[in-house]
Amino acid sequence: MKRLKLFCEKLSLFSCRFVRLLALGLTGFLFLGAFFFTCYSENMETQQVLTKWDNPLSSLLGLAVLSAAVLGILGAIRLLQRLFPALRAGRLLLFLVMAWCLFVGAALILFGRTVPAADSMSVYSAAEALAGGDTSVIHPTDSYLSYYPQQIGLVAFYELLIRFWKLLPFSLPAYHFIKCVNVLFSCVILLFQYKTVHLLWQNERTDCIYLTLAGGFLPFLMYPSFVYGEIPSFAAASIGFYCLGRLFWSLTSDTTAKNKAPGIQKPLLYLFSATVFLTLAVMLRKNSLIFIIAAVLAAFFQWLRERKHLLLVFALVCTICSLSILPLVQKTYEIRAHSTLKSGVPAISYLAMGMQESSRGNGWYNGFNFNTYQSTGMDTEETAALSRAAIGERLQYFRENPKAFAAFYAGKLLSQWADGTYACRQATLATFGGRSSFFDSLYAGDASSYVIDYCNAFQNLFYLGAFLFFVWDIRKNRRKENSPLGLFLYLGIIAVMGGFLFHIAWEANSRYIFLYAMLLLPYAARGLYLFGRYISGCVPRSAKGNA
């Protein structure tokens, strides 16, 4: 028994070291890729992803300017604290950044005038039909959901919002209301990521740097106008991650009574809450299963070290619930409609498409999955067979042309991870008319180049911050220091690594990477704080006094 316990502890320790090394390598790769390259779209009709070399001096200048801006905000907050000693800087900045998010979100709704398009319009239309009593969208062959049944959870959520909207005395389309709800969800994300950052490091300056980064992250400000699953799903995941962190804290043996937060002795409540909200995240966006895998892995390896069985219970229950939620929602709709949905486009078709060229970029959407499924008469097995054949052809081509293989996947990775806008312009491009010339310029005019440059410089900053954090983290753990939250500290980066591997193979789109960038912001905030503290420690005290 002792040998088994020792083996489990060593396995958990190895997993921590392995994650730290991988995280260091990944964040270093992301920073170098973003520092030397920029991926962007100029033509909003073709939306072709272009790649250009960045001048290192320009990249350094951008880093310097944004770093100075962050320091300026922190300096202003410190000045306020000196004037008002009782002031809680973190809470004040949280209020200000939330107000900023609400202001920008309202401005985009009123003047950006975005309308759902493509998949987002199909999901919205299905929800609108169901809210009106039309169940014909639940059909085995003649519906958008016949192709993509994984969207059924988001449809259910939108149906609920549309039904509520119809009770109100307004004649506007319900998607305006959904955008307003998304703006509120962005505040939920901000609040619970802030609370998670504070839970992890208990440091007000780190909290303030996170809030400053979040408030300056332009894609985060623009995506609430995108009527799709990213924002509501990540809001649910943010709450779930925070509740899971409280569960870890309540169970870890390293937590002292002094460090315990009020009410932390409620592990069952946190287990239940984490499971519910992470399950909701999957219901609203199936790709959130990557977050579930990260959470389950973190809980399992922490259980190996701590032997706290509630962590294992969480891993099992969360896995069951997250895998069951979409089939359960689908079955509910099928009973209501007295009809069925097919299994839809098989996942292997997305993998095949992810290996092919596209007019937008390497591995981006080119219609292969949809067209193949349609050409087979919506036969899932035949579509899967054709997809496997297409994969075989591409593998053969790459074996014969290793340079083409390297160029293809280098381009695919950069087009997703080196796009500082994370396709926020493309996602919110469609309009119902009347968009002002200023907003037209942001999307496709002269101002769009400033948007791209700013987002690229901002991306360099938070990639660098995340990389610096893991440099510090490896050094710290060599001195045998451990976070009281154990493996929860690495939950976000485990999810990012999972997403990185997944999107090497899957259909490419920089929009998919947006949520992983959000997961990197807390690490970036901590890394920038630690780097600033290190620089401050290198300045002689006499110089500080003269300053």
N, C-alpha and C positions, 0 to 999 in steps of 0.2 A: 504493500500500500504506500509506503514511504517513497519507494522508487517511482511509482506512478505519479505521485504528487510532485516529486522533484522533476520528472519528465515534463509534466504539464507546465510547471513554472518556467522551465527552460524554454519550452516551446513558445510560451507567451512572451518571454523576454526576447527570443529570437524574432518573433513577429514584430515587436516594437522596433527593434534595430533595423529589420528589413524594410519596414514602412518608412522609417526616417531616411534611410539611404535612397530608396526609390523616390521619396518626396523631394529630397535634395536634387537628385538628378533631373526629375521632371520639371521642377520649378526653374532650375538653371537652364534647361532646354527651352522652356517657354519664354524666359526672359531674353535669352540670346536670339531666339527666333523673332520676337517682337521688336527687339532693339535694332536688328539689322534689316528687317523686312516690314513692309506694310501691305496688307491685303485690303482691298476696297472695291467698290463698284461706282463707276461714274455714270454709266448709261442705265437709267432706271427702267428702261423697256426690256433690254436683254438681261440686265442684272448680272452680267458677266463679272466674275471676280478677277481683278487684276492684281499682280504682285510687283512691287518695286523695291529696290534697295533703298535703305535709309542711310543718309549721311550720319555717321556716328557723332559728329559735332552737333548736328541738329537734335539728335536723340538726347545727347547730354544736356543741351540747352533746355529742352522740354522737361527733362527730369529736374533740372535746377529750378526752373520757374514754378513747377507744381510743388516741389518740396518747399520752396519759399512760401508759397500760398498756404500750405498746410501748417508750416511753422508760424505764419502770421496769424492764422485763426487760433492756434493754440496759445500764442502770445497774448492775443486779445482776451481770451478766456482767463488766463492767469492774472491779467491786469484786473479783470472784474472780480476775481476771487480775492485779490489784495484789497480792493475797495469794499467788497462785501464778503467778509470772512465766512459767513454762514451759507454762502451760495454753493449749491451742488452743481458743479460745472457740467457733469455728464448729463444730468436731467435737463438742465437748461438747453444744452446743445441738442439733446434728443427732441425737445419741444420745437426748437428752431428748425431742425432738419425735417421733422414731420410737417411743419407748416410749409416749408419749402417744397416738399414733395406734393402736398395738397395744392399749392399754388401752381406749380408746373403742370401737374395732372389736369387741373381745371382749365388752364390756358390751352393745353393740347386738345382737350375735349371741345372747347368753345371755338378755337381758331384753327387747330390742326385738321378737324373735321374728317377724321379717319372712319372708314367703313370696312366691315369684314369683307374679305375676298378669299378666293380659292378654298382651301380646306376650312379656314375659319368661318367662311360664309356657309359652307355646306353643313358644318356642325350647328351653326346658329339657326339655319333654315329648318333643319330636322327638329331642333328643340322648339322652334316657333310652331311648327306643324303639330307636334305632340301637345303643346300647351293649348292649342286650339281644338284638340279632340281628334285630330287626324292621325291615325296610327298606321297609315299606309307606308310610312318610312321604315317600319319594321317589316321587312320583306326579304325573302331569300335571294332575289336577283335584281330587283328594280329599285334600288336605293343606294345612297352613298354609304349607309351602314352595312350594306351587303358586301362592300369592298373593305371597309375599315371598321369592323365591329368593336375594335378597341377604343373607339371614340364614344362609346355608349355612356360611360361614366360622366364625361364632360357634358354630353347632351342632357343627361338627367339633371345635372346641376343647373344648366342654363334654362331648362324647362321650369325649374322651381323659381328662378329669378324672373323669368318672363311672366309666369302666373302671378307673382307678387306685383310686378309692374302693371299688369292689366287691371289690378284692383285700384290703382291710383288714377286720378283724373287728368292724365296726360295722353296726348295723341302721338308723341314722338316715338320712333322705333325703340324697342327695348334694348338694342345694343348700346345706346347712349347710357342707359342705366347700368349695363354690364361694365362699361368703361369706368363709370363712377365707383362701382364696387371694386374694380381692380385697383383704383387709386387708394381706396381704403385698405385693400390687401397689401399694397406696397408699404403702407405704414405699419401693418402687422409684421411684415418681413423685417422692417427696420427695428421695430421694438424688440422682437424676439432674437434677432441676431445680436442686437446690443446687449440684451440680457445674457445671451450665451457667451459673448466676449467677456462680460464682467464675471460670469461664473467661472470661466476658464482661468482668468489671470488676476482678478480682483485688483485692477489698476485703473484709476480714473483717466489717466492720460491715454492709455491704450483704448479705452472706451471712446474718448474724444477723437482720437485719430480714426477709429473705425467709422464714427458718425460723419466725420469730414470726408472720408473716402466715399462713403455711401451717398452722401449728398452731392458729390461731384461726379458720380458715375452716370454719365448721360444715358446709356442704354437702360439703366434701372429707372430713370425718370421717364423714358419714352415708352417702355414696354407696357405700362398699364393701358395705353390706347389700343393695344393689340388684343382683339377679342378671341382669345384662345386659352390654352390651359397652363401656360408657363407661370403667370403671376399667381393665380389661385392655388395651383399645386405647390409652388414653392412656399407660399404663405403657410399652408398646412404642414409642409415638411419642416419649416423653421420652428413652428410650435412643437412639432414632434421631436425634433432634435434637442430643443431646450428641455422638454420634459424628460427625455432620455438622459440628458446630462444631470438633471436633478436626481434621477434614479441611481446613476453611477455614484454621485456624490454621497447619497444616503447609504450606500452599501460598502464603499471602499474602506478598507481597514486603515488607509493612510490619512483619512480625514480626522482631524482633531476636533474636540468639542468647541474649541475657540473659533475654528474656521467654519463651523456648520451654520448654514443660513436658517432663519426662522422657518419652521414648518417643513424642514427637510426630512423629518422622520415620517414620511408618508410614502414609502416606496410603492405600495400597491396602487395608490392614486396616480403616481407618476408612470408606472408601468402601463396602466389602463390608458392614460392620456396619450402617452407616446404611441401606443399601438393604434389608437383611434385616428390620430392626426396623420401618422405615416400611412395608414391604410387609405385615408381620404386623399393623400397626395398621389397615390397610385391610381385611385379611381379617376382623378381629374387628369392625369397624364401618365400613361403606362410606362414611359421611360424612367419614371421615378422609382421603378424597381431597382435601379442602380443604387439609389439612396438606401433602399431597404437592405440590399446585400451588404452595403457598407455598415449599416447599423447592426445587422445580425453578426457580421464578422467581428466588429468591435466588442459586442456583448459576449460572444463566444470566447474570444481570447482573453477577455477580462475575467470571465468565469473560470477559465483554466488557472488563472493566477490567484483569484480571490476565493474561488469555490463558493460564491454567493449564488444560490440556486435560482433566485428571482431573475438573474441575468439570463440564465438558460431558459427559464419560462418565457421571458420576453422574446428571446430569439425564436422560440417555437411558435408562440402565439402570433407574433408579428408576421412571420413567414406564412402561416396558414391564412391569416386574415387578408394579407396583401395579395396572395395568389387567388383568393376566393371572391374578392369584392367585384371584379368586373364580370365574371360568369354569373354571379348572383344578380347584379343589376340587369344584365342581358336577359336572364331567365324571367325576371319580373316583367320586363317589357314584352317579352314573347307571350307570356300568359295574358297580359293586358290586351295585346293586339291579336291574339289567337293566330299568331303567325310565328315564323322562325327567321333567324339570321344565319347565314353561312359562316364558316370559319374565317372567310375573307382572304386577302392577299397574304400568302405565307411569308414568314420572316426571312426565309432564305432568299426571297426575291430582292429584298432590301440589301442583303449581303452581296448578291450578284451585281446589283446596280452600283453599290459602293466600290466596285472594282472597274467601273467603266468610265469612259470620258463623257463629258457633258458640256453643253454650250456655256454653262455657268462656271464650271470648274471641275477638277478631277473628283470623281465619285459623287458629284451632286446629282440632284434629281434630273433624270432624262426620260421619264415615263416608262422605263422598262418594266417595273413591277406591275403597274396598272395595265399596260398594254398586253403584257404576257398573260395576266389573269383573265383579261377580257377575251383574248384570242382563243383561249382554251374553253370558252363557255363557262367561265368561273369555276373551273375544276381545280381545286387546291392541289391535289396530288400531281396532276399533269403539270401545273404551273411550277411546283417544286422540282419536278424532274427536269424541266427546261431550264430552270434556274441553276440547278446543279451542273447541267451541261455547259451553261454560260460561264460558270465559275471555273470549270475544268479548262475551257478554252483560254480564259484569261491567265490562269496559272501556267498553262503551257507557254503562252506568249511571254509572260514574265520570266520564266525559266530560260527561254531562248534569248531574252533581251534584258539582262540584269540592270543595265543603265536606265532603261525605260521604267523598270520596276522602282528603282530608287527615285527617279524624277517624278513619277506618278504619285508616290506616297509622300514625298517631301512637299509637293504642291498641295496634296490633299490636306495634310496636317497644317501647313501654313495658312491655307485658305480658311480654315476654321479657327485656329488658335491665335493667328496674328492679325485678325480683323478686330481692331479696337472698338468698332461700332456694334459688333455681334449682330449685324444685319438689322439693327433697329430701324433704319430708314426704309429698308425693303419691306419689313414686316408691317409698318404703319403707313405705307405709301398710298394705298387706295383711298380715294376720297369721294364723297357724295356731291362735291362741288362747292365753290365759294371759298376755297382755301386762300388765305391772304398771300400776297407776293412774297412776304418775308418767309412764311413757312414753305412756299414753293421753292424758294431759294435754298432753304435748308435741305430739302430733299434732292433737288436736281440742279440747282443754280450755283452761283458763285459761292454762297455761304456754305455749301456742302463740303468744300475743300477744307474750310476751317473746322467743321464738325469732325471730319476724318482725321485731321492733324491733332486736334485736341484729344480725341478718343485714343489715338495711337500713343500720344505722350502719357496719357493717364494709364493706359495698359502697361506701358513700360514701368511706371511707378509701382503699381500694385503687384506686378510679377516680380519686380526686384524686391519689394518688401517681403513677399512670401518666400523667396529664395533666401533672403537674409535671416528670416525666422528659422528656417531649417538648418542653416549654418550654425546659428546660435544653439538650436535644440540639440544637435549632435554634440557640440562642445559641452553643453550643460550636462547631458546624460553621461558623458565620460566621467563627470564628477559625482555620479551616482545620485543625481537629483531627479525626482520623479514628480509628475503632476499628480495632485490628489485625485484627479478625475481619471487617471490611468489612460486606457486606450480611447476614451472619449475625446481626448485631445486631438487624436488623429482621424476622427470620424469624417470630417470634411475632406481631408486630403485623400483618404481612402476612396471616397465617392468620386473625387476628381480623377484619381488614377483609374478607377473603373470606367468612368466616362471617356477618358483618353483612349483606353484600349478598345472600348466599344465603338467609338466613332472612327477608329482606324479602319474597322471592318464595315460599319454601317453606312447608310446613305449620309453624305456629308452636308453640313449646313452650319454656318457660324452662329445661326440663331440657337441651335441646340447647345452651344457652348456657353451661352449667356449665364445659365444657372450655375455652371461650374465656376465661372468667374465670380459669381456672388459668394460661393463657398470659399474662395481664396481670399476674399476681403478681410475676414478676421485675422488670418495668418499675416497678411500684408500689414495690417495695423500694428500687430505685435512686433513684427520684424522691423518696421520703421521706428517704432518706439525704442526698441533695443539698440538699433543702430545709432539713434540720436543720443541715447544714454552713453553708448560707447564713445562717441565723438566728444561728448561733454566731458567724459572722464579723462580723455586725452589732452584736454586743454588745461594748462597749468592754472593753479588757483589764483596766482597773481594776475594772470591775464583775465580770468573771470572777474576779479575784483575791479580791474581797470575798465572792463566792459560795463 
